[in-house]
Amino acid sequence: MTTAPIYDIEVTDIKGQSRAMADYAGKVLLIVNTASKCGFTPQFEGLQALYDELGERGLEVLGFPCNQFMNQDPGENGQISEFCSLNYGVSFPMFSKLQVNGADAHPLYRLLKEEAPGMMGSKKVKWNFTKFLVNRDGQVVRRYPPTAKPEAIRDDIVELL
């Protein structure tokens, strides 16, 4: 059996520990590029609610801070982690800040954008809180714009669980 390419990727958690995406094999993933100082930042609350409700059924919400959009996440990883925990009670996995676009885009985001292009085939992530839904087999099934509130995509997640 071959594994999905997403499971070959290594990421770094917010505490600086290397993690294999393969650790999430068999789970439904909602991968989000986050920011602490964005108009969409309150979506952390909805993301946490999804995680609280559906985590036991196999959902993993994975947050990846990004500072590429108007400098909206300038803090260090520790500051970002503290902000998310104190302000939104975030308990889902958060990862080290990364780039989602450009020459230094993280391999995870290169794959996500290739597998689920945006409007009119765009390969760029347009803004913070763009969401990618990955099924239990590691296939990227859908991209959601930043304006899509977490509760609005709940039914799509449940369908994959």
Secondary structure, DSSP 8 states (H G I E B T S, - for coil): ----GGGG-EEEBTTS-EEEGGGGTTSEEEEEEE-TTSTTTTHHHHHHHHHHHHGGGTEEEEEEE--TTTT---S-HHHHHHHHHHHH---S-BB-----SSTT--HHHHHHHHHS--GGG--S--STT-EEEE-TTS-EEEEE-TTS-GGGGHHHHHHH-
